[in-house]
Amino acid sequence: MALTANLIPSQITTFPCPWDAMLAFCDGQQLSATGYFNNLNSGQIDLGGPNPVSAAGRTDFIWNIDLSQLDETTGDETYRIGLVASNDPTFTAGNVETLAVHDFGAAANRLFPAINGTSPAVPATGLAGTLIQLPATNLMQRIYYRYLRMYGLLGGTTPLITARSWISRAGIDV
């Protein structure tokens, strides 16, 4: 069963999250295999560095994922998109934490196949893209993380995803 919108008529509201290239992981980047989204800022945001969100300790933000393409041609494609963090700028394996994750695909291929429906089409009919906005923080299990990256775990016959992604602190009240 596909996911459907609520029957209550309303105007869809989003978080006010203006695009800022200094806080972006990627812009129009395509992936066809597992890897980092990294065509802007080397795919890494330094919350303790010289960028506009520099802050000691906890940093709350909205993680924006704007998808313009998501191939589901054969129906076995899987897409798990994660916001990952580390205090090691090289993101050495074993020294990385997942802060947030979202997945796409047929119900049987999603993170919780027994309860998830098939994800809505990307992009939705009549739109140029699909925007996912997830509130997040760099604090996980009493550890503050300085560096952020966006990671895609792709699977299936013909996975292909095109994304633009950034974080924003504009109007955040988390």
ABEGO torsion letter per residue (X at the ends): XBBBBBABBBBBBBBBBBBBAAABABBGBBBABBEBBAABGGGBBBAABABAABBBEBBBBBBBBBBABBBAAAGABBBBBBBBBBABAAGBBGABBBABBBBBEBAAABABAAABBBBBBOBBBGBABBBBBBBBBABBGGBBBABBBBBBBBBEABBBBBBBBBBBABGBBX
